[in-house]
Amino acid sequence: MRAIKEEGNNILVDIEVSVRSQKFEIGDYNPWRKRLEVKVRSPPSKGKANKELIKEFSIITGREVEIVRGIKSPYKTLKIRKIDKDDFMKKLKKKSY
């Protein structure tokens, strides 16, 4: 999956965010955009959707998460600290939303 890249002890995850969903959900990999599709409940105003993304990915991974690209865009890159690609994929598969 080209949406996840390792950078030292961290990973970078390219995502495409849809806002105002019924629930938080990490969807499928979009091979055309090379991004994971993610739905959030929050609106895009006042950073609410970004805060929800950081909170939910932190809960899923148990790691520190930050948005490094795309603060005001639906196309974002998350940096998740101290995790490798394999561990991240395992945590995604275990999580039920």
Residue frames as qw, qx, qy, qz and C-alpha x, y, z in Angstrom:
[[0.000, 0.890, 0.455, 0.000, 0.00, 0.00, 0.00],
 [0.485, 0.368, 0.010, 0.794, 1.59, 3.22, -1.16],
 [0.276, -0.832, -0.176, -0.449, -0.34, 5.38, 1.32],
 [0.707, -0.699, 0.099, 0.049, 1.97, 4.34, 4.17],
 [0.613, 0.598, -0.355, 0.374, 5.67, 5.20, 4.18],
 [0.758, -0.511, -0.197, 0.354, 8.24, 4.54, 6.87],
 [0.237, 0.820, -0.196, 0.483, 10.41, 7.45, 8.01],
 [0.060, 0.452, -0.703, 0.546, 12.88, 6.30, 10.64],
 [0.012, 0.126, 0.903, -0.410, 10.87, 5.15, 13.69],
 [0.387, 0.411, 0.333, -0.755, 7.73, 6.84, 12.36],
 [0.360, 0.352, 0.769, 0.395, 5.28, 6.35, 9.53],
 [0.217, 0.266, -0.093, -0.935, 3.61, 8.82, 7.21],
 [0.299, 0.402, 0.865, -0.005, 0.04, 7.98, 6.24],
 [0.134, 0.025, -0.339, -0.931, -1.63, 9.70, 3.28],
 [0.167, 0.450, 0.837, -0.263, -5.38, 9.99, 3.80],
 [0.145, -0.310, -0.403, -0.849, -8.44, 11.51, 2.14],
 [0.035, 0.238, 0.717, -0.655, -10.96, 12.81, 4.66],
 [0.249, -0.499, -0.574, -0.599, -14.75, 12.99, 4.30],
 [0.041, -0.074, 0.525, -0.847, -16.45, 15.11, 6.97],
 [0.557, -0.009, 0.199, -0.806, -19.87, 15.01, 8.63],
 [0.480, 0.043, -0.848, -0.222, -20.17, 11.23, 8.47],
 [0.758, -0.475, -0.254, -0.367, -22.43, 9.13, 10.70],
 [0.828, -0.529, 0.129, 0.134, -19.36, 7.66, 12.42],
 [0.065, -0.763, 0.603, 0.221, -15.58, 7.67, 12.37],
 [0.938, 0.161, 0.306, -0.006, -14.38, 5.07, 9.91],
 [0.126, -0.589, 0.649, 0.465, -11.16, 4.10, 8.19],
 [0.830, 0.421, 0.128, -0.342, -12.21, 2.82, 4.80],
 [0.908, 0.202, 0.248, 0.270, -10.41, 1.21, 1.93],
 [0.389, -0.431, 0.374, 0.723, -7.23, 2.15, 0.16],
 [0.551, 0.778, 0.158, -0.255, -7.92, 4.23, -2.95],
 [0.749, -0.070, 0.389, 0.532, -5.33, 3.04, -5.51],
 [0.400, 0.742, 0.293, 0.452, -6.09, 5.92, -7.86],
 [0.129, -0.931, 0.092, -0.328, -5.33, 8.60, -5.25],
 [0.638, 0.205, -0.590, 0.450, -2.90, 6.37, -3.30],
 [0.185, -0.368, 0.418, -0.810, -4.62, 7.29, -0.02],
 [0.120, -0.306, -0.909, 0.257, -6.62, 5.68, 2.77],
 [0.276, -0.529, -0.363, -0.716, -10.20, 6.89, 2.84],
 [0.238, -0.205, -0.708, 0.632, -11.22, 8.17, 6.29],
 [0.259, -0.664, -0.441, -0.546, -14.61, 9.44, 7.44],
 [0.201, -0.062, -0.575, 0.791, -15.04, 11.71, 10.47],
 [0.082, -0.705, -0.698, 0.093, -18.17, 12.91, 12.25],
 [0.217, -0.655, -0.165, 0.705, -16.95, 16.46, 12.78],
 [0.450, 0.875, 0.177, 0.023, -17.40, 19.43, 10.43],
 [0.722, 0.278, -0.034, 0.633, -14.31, 20.96, 8.84],
 [0.023, -0.861, -0.010, -0.508, -14.70, 24.26, 10.72],
 [0.375, -0.806, 0.331, -0.318, -12.43, 25.49, 13.52],
 [0.184, 0.511, -0.831, 0.119, -10.16, 22.45, 13.23],
 [0.750, -0.188, 0.408, -0.485, -12.77, 20.05, 14.59],
 [0.945, 0.284, -0.114, -0.115, -12.24, 17.40, 11.91],
 [0.475, 0.583, -0.571, 0.329, -8.46, 17.59, 12.36],
 [0.329, -0.461, 0.622, -0.541, -8.79, 17.19, 16.14],
 [0.901, -0.013, 0.233, -0.366, -11.03, 14.15, 15.65],
 [0.814, 0.463, -0.347, 0.056, -8.51, 12.59, 13.23],
 [0.202, 0.570, -0.657, 0.450, -5.63, 13.05, 15.67],
 [0.567, -0.321, 0.520, -0.552, -7.67, 11.73, 18.61],
 [0.942, 0.120, 0.102, -0.297, -8.98, 8.63, 16.80],
 [0.752, 0.480, -0.419, 0.167, -5.65, 7.66, 15.21],
 [0.028, -0.561, 0.652, -0.509, -3.96, 8.16, 18.61],
 [0.745, -0.200, 0.422, -0.477, -6.49, 5.83, 20.23],
 [0.941, 0.293, -0.094, -0.143, -6.13, 3.18, 17.50],
 [0.692, 0.489, -0.423, 0.320, -2.32, 3.19, 17.49],
 [0.719, -0.633, -0.158, 0.240, -1.56, 4.20, 21.07],
 [0.615, -0.004, 0.106, 0.781, 0.99, 6.62, 19.62],
 [0.014, -0.654, -0.075, 0.753, 1.48, 10.36, 19.12],
 [0.471, 0.516, 0.603, 0.385, -0.11, 11.59, 15.88],
 [0.007, -0.642, -0.027, 0.767, 0.22, 14.88, 14.05],
 [0.621, 0.709, 0.332, 0.053, -0.92, 16.29, 10.73],
 [0.495, -0.419, 0.302, 0.698, 2.17, 17.25, 8.73],
 [0.020, -0.042, 0.517, 0.855, 0.48, 18.18, 5.42],
 [0.224, -0.381, -0.714, -0.543, -2.99, 19.31, 4.42],
 [0.021, -0.230, -0.623, 0.748, -4.28, 21.13, 7.50],
 [0.398, 0.423, 0.195, -0.790, -6.94, 22.89, 5.38],
 [0.466, 0.303, -0.636, -0.535, -7.36, 20.19, 2.74],
 [0.922, -0.105, 0.123, -0.352, -9.23, 16.88, 2.60],
 [0.872, 0.309, -0.302, 0.229, -5.92, 15.35, 1.42],
 [0.399, -0.831, 0.333, -0.200, -3.70, 15.02, 4.48],
 [0.690, 0.271, -0.617, 0.264, -0.55, 13.30, 5.62],
 [0.690, -0.690, 0.072, -0.210, -0.40, 12.05, 9.20],
 [0.374, 0.488, -0.718, 0.326, 2.83, 11.33, 11.03],
 [0.855, -0.465, -0.083, -0.215, 2.47, 8.56, 13.58],
 [0.039, 0.746, -0.618, 0.246, 5.46, 8.33, 15.89],
 [0.229, -0.404, 0.855, -0.231, 7.31, 5.22, 17.05],
 [0.789, 0.202, 0.513, -0.270, 5.43, 2.64, 15.00],
 [0.137, -0.269, 0.752, 0.585, 6.31, 0.68, 11.88],
 [0.486, 0.123, -0.434, -0.749, 4.13, -0.09, 8.88],
 [0.455, -0.090, -0.880, -0.100, 3.44, -3.70, 9.90],
 [0.119, -0.279, -0.727, 0.616, 2.31, -2.77, 13.43],
 [0.291, 0.242, 0.038, -0.925, 0.10, -0.03, 12.03],
 [0.513, 0.047, -0.635, -0.575, -1.57, -2.43, 9.60],
 [0.356, -0.184, -0.896, 0.193, -2.19, -4.96, 12.40],
 [0.029, 0.301, 0.522, -0.798, -3.82, -2.28, 14.57],
 [0.404, 0.173, -0.240, -0.866, -6.08, -1.19, 11.70],
 [0.512, -0.043, -0.788, -0.339, -7.26, -4.75, 11.15],
 [0.273, -0.224, -0.832, 0.428, -7.97, -5.32, 14.87],
 [0.131, 0.191, 0.298, -0.926, -9.95, -2.11, 15.37],
 [0.038, 0.548, 0.795, 0.257, -13.70, -2.33, 14.99],
 [0.002, 0.124, -0.013, 0.992, -15.48, 0.98, 14.56]]
